[in-house]
Amino acid sequence: MSQCAWSGVHDGMWTLIRNGGVIPMLFILVFGLLGLAASFYFAVRAERRLLGFIKSIMQAVLFATLAATAADLGATLYASSHAWEEPGAGPPLAAHMIVQGFAESTSPGILGFSFLALSAMLTAVGRRRLDERSA
């Protein structure tokens, strides 16, 4: 796609958060930032006592991501079921709503799995440093 076509599609981080639902995405943001900060600290300090917290907060990010995605998909299917029954619009409108809703429902996954990937990478650095220190 050309740059012009993309400019109307993505207006920044706020669009990602709005598409995923503000409240569920805030949970992902808070847990993700906590996990990222803990993983960064672990990468710098390589203290074994942090591993339990990092593992638990990364699980919280994973489950918040899955819950937000499920809520988004549920809202999409609920709204499209009502559109299906509307006179004059019916199945074409419902199909459009499903495609649009499924596209928006990927927002929690984009944010949450990005946090998980970055946290895992930083944790790997910390584990490498911890192994080096132990050897």
Backbone as a chain_set.jsonl record, in Angstrom:
{"seq": "MSQCAWSGVHDGMWTLIRNGGVIPMLFILVFGLLGLAASFYFAVRAERRLLGFIKSIMQAVLFATLAATAADLGATLYASSHAWEEPGAGPPLAAHMIVQGFAESTSPGILGFSFLALSAMLTAVGRRRLDERSA", "coords": {"N": [[0.834, -1.185, 0.0], [0.353, 2.276, -0.56], [1.972, 5.127, 0.986], [0.107, 7.119, 1.475], [-2.316, 5.72, 1.662], [-1.9, 4.251, 3.993], [-1.76, 6.255, 5.913], [-4.326, 7.046, 6.691], [-5.218, 4.822, 8.003], [-3.791, 4.07, 10.358], [-3.499, 5.916, 13.178], [-1.775, 6.102, 15.231], [-0.676, 5.12, 18.563], [-2.896, 5.51, 20.211], [-5.092, 4.753, 18.627], [-4.701, 1.982, 18.447], [-5.089, 1.286, 21.13], [-7.722, 2.195, 21.542], [-9.104, 0.59, 19.673], [-8.755, -1.924, 20.809], [-10.139, -1.7, 23.136], [-10.385, 0.394, 25.833], [-10.202, -0.072, 28.699], [-9.499, -2.941, 28.984], [-7.079, -2.837, 27.544], [-5.573, -1.13, 29.109], [-4.986, -2.73, 31.314], [-3.266, -4.565, 30.073], [-1.235, -2.8, 29.307], [-0.309, -1.814, 31.834], [0.48, -4.216, 33.216], [2.284, -5.142, 31.292], [4.229, -3.083, 31.174], [5.211, -3.222, 33.799], [6.31, -5.808, 33.728], [8.213, -5.44, 31.727], [9.896, -3.54, 32.91], [10.805, -5.014, 35.146], [12.105, -7.118, 33.827], [14.093, -5.707, 32.483], [15.548, -4.729, 34.668], [16.403, -7.181, 35.674], [18.012, -8.013, 33.541], [20.075, -6.195, 33.781], [21.007, -6.458, 36.463], [20.943, -9.227, 37.052], [19.795, -10.919, 39.125], [18.751, -13.733, 40.758], [16.424, -13.891, 42.328], [14.447, -12.368, 41.139], [13.293, -13.793, 39.092], [10.93, -15.317, 39.605], [8.939, -13.335, 39.97], [9.035, -12.113, 37.443], [8.229, -14.243, 35.78], [5.603, -14.617, 36.726], [4.38, -12.102, 36.23], [4.577, -11.989, 33.498], [2.866, -14.069, 32.853], [0.514, -12.872, 33.696], [0.324, -10.814, 31.809], [-0.018, -12.36, 29.489], [-2.508, -13.68, 30.04], [-4.19, -11.455, 30.372], [-4.051, -10.426, 27.817], [-5.225, -12.518, 26.312], [-7.797, -12.514, 27.489], [-8.725, -9.926, 26.838], [-8.744, -10.101, 24.058], [-10.666, -12.115, 23.707], [-12.906, -10.787, 24.762], [-13.151, -8.697, 22.911], [-13.675, -10.135, 20.532], [-16.09, -11.329, 21.272], [-17.738, -9.051, 21.601], [-17.76, -8.133, 18.979], [-19.035, -10.246, 17.581], [-21.51, -10.236, 18.886], [-22.534, -7.684, 18.226], [-22.633, -7.92, 15.43], [-24.507, -9.919, 15.125], [-26.89, -8.652, 15.684], [-26.937, -6.811, 13.615], [-27.289, -8.475, 11.471], [-29.97, -9.072, 11.455], [-31.205, -6.713, 10.767], [-33.467, -4.93, 8.742], [-32.967, -4.276, 5.312], [-30.167, -3.928, 5.504], [-28.763, -6.245, 6.644], [-27.112, -9.395, 5.966], [-24.793, -8.457, 4.348], [-23.913, -6.135, 5.759], [-23.465, -7.238, 8.289], [-21.399, -9.051, 7.701], [-19.386, -7.246, 6.956], [-19.065, -5.948, 9.419], [-18.095, -8.057, 10.96], [-15.609, -8.641, 9.757], [-14.286, -6.163, 10.093], [-14.424, -5.976, 12.895], [-12.972, -8.259, 13.698], [-10.469, -7.517, 12.772], [-9.942, -5.311, 14.425], [-9.9, -6.664, 16.801], [-7.426, -7.799, 16.982], [-5.772, -6.06, 18.231], [-5.248, -6.241, 21.142], [-3.569, -8.524, 21.123], [-1.422, -7.675, 19.553], [-0.252, -5.67, 21.177], [0.087, -6.984, 23.705], [1.561, -9.378, 23.106], [3.832, -8.237, 22.068], [4.925, -6.986, 24.338], [5.445, -9.338, 25.784], [7.369, -10.592, 24.159], [9.521, -8.74, 24.201], [10.064, -8.699, 26.964], [10.796, -11.382, 27.355], [13.12, -11.478, 25.811], [14.807, -9.691, 27.228], [14.904, -11.041, 29.656], [16.242, -13.342, 28.86], [18.77, -12.276, 28.348], [19.477, -11.541, 30.951], [19.485, -14.09, 32.159], [21.578, -15.275, 30.809], [23.699, -13.731, 31.727], [23.527, -14.407, 34.417], [24.098, -17.169, 34.335], [26.703, -17.008, 33.408], [27.937, -15.797, 35.543], [27.631, -17.773, 37.488], [29.183, -19.85, 36.561]], "CA": [[0.0, 0.0, 0.0], [1.106, 3.522, -0.593], [2.038, 5.846, 2.257], [-1.156, 7.837, 1.625], [-3.347, 4.787, 2.102], [-1.622, 3.875, 5.372], [-1.904, 7.384, 6.837], [-5.677, 7.076, 7.226], [-5.526, 3.589, 8.713], [-3.174, 4.068, 11.681], [-3.233, 7.251, 13.702], [-0.88, 6.012, 16.371], [-0.916, 4.196, 19.661], [-4.253, 5.68, 20.732], [-5.995, 3.936, 17.805], [-4.516, 0.603, 18.88], [-5.722, 1.152, 22.444], [-9.168, 2.362, 21.351], [-9.609, -0.59, 18.974], [-8.742, -3.072, 21.706], [-10.931, -1.413, 24.328], [-9.489, 1.164, 26.706], [-9.971, -0.715, 29.998], [-8.651, -4.139, 28.865], [-5.739, -2.496, 27.07], [-4.831, -0.544, 30.229], [-4.431, -3.851, 32.072], [-2.115, -5.072, 29.318], [-0.177, -1.786, 29.408], [0.259, -1.78, 33.186], [1.218, -5.46, 33.456], [3.389, -5.2, 30.344], [5.287, -2.157, 31.597], [5.82, -3.807, 34.999], [7.142, -6.925, 33.284], [9.345, -4.908, 30.981], [10.807, -2.925, 33.883], [11.433, -6.09, 35.926], [13.019, -7.836, 32.935], [15.243, -4.834, 32.265], [16.324, -4.759, 35.91], [17.04, -8.493, 35.727], [19.079, -8.028, 32.534], [21.178, -5.372, 34.281], [21.507, -6.953, 37.749], [21.014, -10.704, 37.03], [19.514, -11.456, 40.461], [17.851, -14.879, 40.6], [15.174, -13.696, 43.067], [13.479, -11.676, 40.288], [12.726, -14.682, 38.072], [9.555, -15.688, 39.943], [8.077, -12.197, 39.67], [8.99, -11.935, 35.988], [7.399, -15.307, 35.231], [4.202, -14.362, 37.093], [3.852, -10.905, 35.56], [4.436, -12.334, 32.086], [1.621, -14.831, 32.772], [-0.574, -11.897, 33.798], [0.217, -10.167, 30.491], [-0.591, -13.346, 28.572], [-3.934, -13.894, 30.309], [-4.89, -10.201, 30.077], [-4.127, -10.36, 26.351], [-6.239, -13.474, 25.862], [-9.11, -12.061, 27.952], [-9.113, -8.762, 26.041], [-9.058, -10.583, 22.714], [-11.955, -12.807, 23.789], [-13.942, -9.764, 24.946], [-13.306, -8.004, 21.628], [-14.354, -11.038, 19.598], [-17.467, -11.456, 21.734], [-18.455, -7.818, 21.278], [-17.919, -8.107, 17.525], [-20.063, -11.211, 17.183], [-22.787, -9.783, 19.43], [-23.022, -6.557, 17.409], [-22.941, -8.373, 14.068], [-25.733, -10.723, 15.141], [-28.006, -7.709, 15.602], [-26.921, -6.218, 12.276], [-27.777, -9.5, 10.547], [-31.434, -9.052, 11.455], [-31.716, -5.404, 10.347], [-34.002, -4.905, 7.379], [-32.261, -3.387, 4.389], [-28.711, -4.096, 5.564], [-28.629, -7.685, 6.763], [-25.838, -10.122, 5.909], [-23.598, -7.715, 3.919], [-23.444, -5.28, 6.851], [-22.938, -8.115, 9.334], [-20.101, -9.558, 7.237], [-18.443, -6.128, 7.069], [-18.808, -5.737, 10.845], [-17.26, -9.159, 11.451], [-14.237, -8.446, 9.267], [-13.742, -4.984, 10.78], [-14.274, -6.308, 14.31], [-11.853, -9.189, 13.873], [-9.241, -6.733, 12.585], [-9.731, -4.534, 15.644], [-9.676, -7.604, 17.906], [-6.017, -8.181, 17.043], [-5.031, -5.034, 18.98], [-4.649, -6.739, 22.386], [-2.477, -9.433, 20.802], [-0.27, -6.89, 19.083], [0.391, -5.016, 22.312], [0.484, -7.943, 24.735], [2.624, -10.276, 22.66], [5.052, -7.415, 21.94], [5.492, -6.906, 25.683], [5.985, -10.648, 26.147], [8.595, -10.836, 23.391], [10.587, -7.882, 24.734], [10.402, -9.179, 28.313], [11.522, -12.653, 27.212], [14.462, -11.18, 25.317], [15.583, -9.119, 28.329], [15.114, -12.114, 30.629], [17.296, -14.198, 28.302], [20.045, -11.586, 28.591], [19.762, -11.69, 32.378], [19.823, -15.496, 32.443], [22.933, -15.488, 30.27], [24.627, -13.1, 32.677], [23.468, -15.199, 35.646], [24.843, -18.404, 34.052], [28.125, -16.644, 33.299], [28.409, -15.52, 36.895], [27.619, -19.037, 38.225], [30.2, -20.765, 36.034]], "C": [[0.876, 1.243, 0.0], [1.072, 4.185, 0.782], [0.737, 6.598, 2.518], [-2.253, 6.929, 2.171], [-3.145, 4.404, 3.568], [-1.902, 5.01, 6.339], [-3.303, 7.461, 7.426], [-6.016, 5.868, 8.07], [-5.001, 3.634, 10.15], [-2.844, 5.486, 12.117], [-2.397, 7.202, 14.964], [-1.335, 5.024, 17.424], [-2.34, 4.31, 20.204], [-5.258, 4.853, 19.93], [-5.898, 2.472, 18.207], [-5.232, 0.359, 20.204], [-7.238, 1.25, 22.326], [-9.773, 1.135, 20.673], [-9.688, -1.804, 19.893], [-9.637, -2.911, 22.915], [-10.031, -0.786, 25.376], [-9.186, 0.423, 28.007], [-9.137, -1.997, 29.864], [-7.224, -3.819, 28.427], [-4.91, -1.833, 28.176], [-4.239, -1.632, 31.12], [-3.187, -4.402, 31.375], [-0.948, -4.097, 29.421], [0.495, -1.8, 30.777], [1.076, -3.039, 33.463], [2.439, -5.555, 32.545], [4.543, -4.295, 30.735], [5.98, -2.648, 32.865], [6.764, -4.951, 34.619], [8.387, -6.459, 32.545], [10.378, -4.282, 31.923], [11.53, -3.989, 34.695], [12.441, -6.862, 35.075], [14.267, -7.017, 32.649], [16.155, -4.835, 33.487], [17.08, -6.086, 36.037], [18.186, -8.58, 34.719], [20.301, -7.263, 33.025], [21.825, -6.008, 35.512], [21.711, -8.467, 37.808], [20.885, -11.291, 38.433], [18.422, -12.518, 40.343], [16.495, -14.652, 41.261], [14.09, -13.017, 42.234], [12.752, -12.602, 39.324], [11.276, -15.08, 38.353], [8.574, -14.573, 39.628], [7.938, -12.007, 38.166], [8.093, -12.985, 35.342], [5.92, -15.025, 35.509], [3.626, -13.157, 36.368], [3.708, -11.159, 34.068], [3.198, -13.215, 31.87], [0.423, -13.892, 32.845], [-0.767, -11.169, 32.468], [-0.433, -11.116, 29.491], [-2.097, -13.497, 28.788], [-4.752, -12.628, 30.084], [-5.061, -10.034, 28.565], [-5.204, -11.29, 25.814], [-7.648, -13.038, 26.273], [-9.604, -10.872, 27.125], [-9.487, -9.175, 24.62], [-10.411, -11.288, 22.698], [-13.103, -11.812, 23.954], [-14.208, -9.013, 23.641], [-14.046, -8.873, 20.611], [-15.824, -11.214, 19.983], [-18.299, -10.23, 21.402], [-18.718, -7.718, 19.778], [-19.047, -9.042, 17.09], [-21.445, -10.817, 17.696], [-23.374, -8.666, 18.57], [-23.405, -7.023, 16.008], [-24.196, -9.235, 14.026], [-26.966, -9.834, 15.084], [-28.081, -7.064, 14.219], [-27.482, -7.194, 11.247], [-29.286, -9.411, 10.379], [-32.031, -7.722, 11.002], [-32.274, -5.476, 8.934], [-33.221, -3.9, 6.516], [-30.755, -3.573, 4.387], [-28.368, -5.581, 5.583], [-27.243, -8.252, 6.65], [-24.643, -9.322, 5.379], [-23.033, -6.803, 5.018], [-22.827, -6.122, 7.96], [-21.565, -8.661, 8.951], [-19.032, -8.477, 7.343], [-18.074, -5.893, 8.534], [-17.9, -6.833, 11.411], [-15.811, -8.981, 11.015], [-13.571, -7.274, 9.99], [-13.48, -5.297, 12.255], [-13.131, -7.268, 14.573], [-10.518, -8.461, 13.696], [-8.925, -5.924, 13.843], [-9.412, -5.434, 16.83], [-8.24, -8.101, 17.983], [-5.197, -7.194, 17.874], [-4.462, -5.534, 20.31], [-3.473, -7.683, 22.139], [-1.233, -8.694, 20.356], [0.479, -6.293, 20.263], [0.927, -6.039, 23.315], [1.629, -8.841, 24.319], [3.925, -9.519, 22.393], [5.728, -7.257, 23.291], [6.131, -8.234, 26.088], [7.301, -10.939, 25.427], [9.761, -10.01, 23.931], [11.027, -8.341, 26.121], [11.187, -10.481, 28.249], [12.945, -12.421, 26.734], [15.34, -10.617, 26.437], [15.868, -10.167, 29.405], [16.201, -13.072, 30.147], [18.675, -13.58, 28.514], [20.442, -11.743, 30.054], [20.151, -13.104, 32.748], [21.227, -15.82, 31.945], [23.967, -14.914, 31.23], [24.674, -13.879, 33.987], [24.254, -16.508, 35.477], [26.338, -18.132, 33.995], [28.717, -16.415, 34.68], [28.534, -16.808, 37.716], [28.754, -19.967, 37.798], [31.59, -20.47, 36.517]], "O": [[1.998, 1.236, 0.505], [0.248, 3.844, 1.63], [0.308, 6.704, 3.666], [-3.025, 7.331, 3.041], [-4.119, 4.249, 4.305], [-2.251, 4.752, 7.491], [-3.457, 7.905, 8.564], [-7.015, 5.887, 8.789], [-5.727, 3.262, 11.072], [-2.019, 6.166, 11.506], [-2.329, 8.19, 15.695], [-2.239, 4.216, 17.212], [-2.926, 3.307, 20.614], [-6.194, 4.304, 20.512], [-6.919, 1.791, 18.297], [-5.903, -0.658, 20.375], [-7.96, 0.468, 22.946], [-10.85, 0.687, 21.065], [-10.598, -2.623, 19.761], [-9.874, -3.873, 23.646], [-9.022, -1.375, 25.763], [-8.02, 0.302, 28.382], [-8.143, -2.134, 30.576], [-6.272, -4.453, 28.884], [-3.685, -1.956, 28.187], [-3.126, -1.487, 31.626], [-2.175, -4.671, 32.022], [0.197, -4.513, 29.6], [1.722, -1.797, 30.871], [2.227, -2.953, 33.892], [3.505, -5.996, 32.975], [5.705, -4.69, 30.64], [7.196, -2.511, 33.0], [7.88, -5.043, 35.131], [9.473, -7.013, 32.716], [11.582, -4.473, 31.752], [12.737, -3.886, 34.913], [13.515, -7.219, 35.56], [15.369, -7.559, 32.58], [17.376, -4.93, 33.364], [18.239, -6.117, 36.449], [19.227, -9.164, 35.021], [21.434, -7.637, 32.721], [23.05, -6.089, 35.598], [22.574, -8.938, 38.548], [21.74, -12.056, 38.88], [17.314, -12.238, 39.886], [15.495, -15.186, 40.78], [12.915, -13.088, 42.595], [11.703, -12.238, 38.792], [10.475, -15.17, 37.423], [7.5, -14.823, 39.082], [6.837, -11.764, 37.671], [7.291, -12.667, 34.464], [5.081, -15.18, 34.622], [2.476, -13.201, 35.932], [2.811, -10.604, 33.432], [2.55, -13.123, 30.827], [-0.568, -14.089, 32.142], [-1.9, -10.935, 32.049], [-1.308, -10.707, 28.728], [-2.871, -13.448, 27.833], [-5.9, -12.713, 29.648], [-6.096, -9.557, 28.099], [-6.001, -10.899, 24.962], [-8.59, -13.177, 25.493], [-10.776, -10.822, 26.754], [-10.443, -8.65, 24.049], [-11.209, -11.085, 21.784], [-14.16, -11.983, 23.347], [-15.359, -8.728, 23.309], [-14.94, -8.394, 19.914], [-16.697, -11.244, 19.116], [-19.444, -10.356, 20.969], [-19.784, -7.266, 19.36], [-19.914, -8.65, 16.309], [-22.445, -11.04, 17.014], [-24.556, -8.692, 18.226], [-24.405, -6.561, 15.458], [-24.879, -9.28, 13.003], [-27.979, -10.217, 14.5], [-29.173, -6.801, 13.713], [-28.086, -6.775, 10.26], [-29.814, -9.647, 9.292], [-33.25, -7.616, 10.865], [-31.632, -6.017, 8.034], [-32.872, -2.811, 6.971], [-30.123, -3.39, 3.347], [-27.759, -6.102, 4.648], [-26.289, -7.674, 7.17], [-23.547, -9.484, 5.915], [-21.817, -6.71, 5.184], [-21.786, -5.762, 8.51], [-20.666, -8.724, 9.79], [-17.908, -8.748, 7.766], [-16.907, -5.665, 8.854], [-17.037, -6.559, 12.245], [-14.892, -9.152, 11.816], [-12.431, -7.382, 10.443], [-12.439, -4.926, 12.797], [-12.402, -7.118, 15.553], [-9.55, -8.758, 14.395], [-7.773, -5.861, 14.272], [-8.727, -5.013, 17.762], [-7.87, -8.759, 18.955], [-4.039, -7.471, 18.188], [-3.292, -5.278, 20.593], [-2.485, -7.643, 22.872], [-0.118, -9.05, 20.739], [1.703, -6.395, 20.343], [2.086, -5.966, 23.724], [2.569, -9.049, 25.087], [5.006, -10.101, 22.484], [6.949, -7.376, 23.398], [7.219, -8.258, 26.663], [8.236, -11.471, 26.025], [10.864, -10.529, 24.098], [12.221, -8.37, 26.421], [12.141, -10.667, 29.004], [13.873, -13.086, 27.194], [16.493, -11.024, 26.58], [16.948, -10.177, 29.996], [16.995, -13.56, 30.951], [19.635, -14.285, 28.825], [21.596, -12.041, 30.365], [21.051, -13.307, 33.563], [21.97, -16.556, 32.594], [24.988, -15.544, 31.507], [25.734, -14.0, 34.601], [24.992, -16.907, 36.378], [27.142, -18.931, 34.476], [29.858, -16.792, 34.95], [29.436, -16.928, 38.545], [29.228, -20.778, 38.593], [32.534, -21.168, 36.146]]}, "num_chains": 1, "name": "protein.A"}
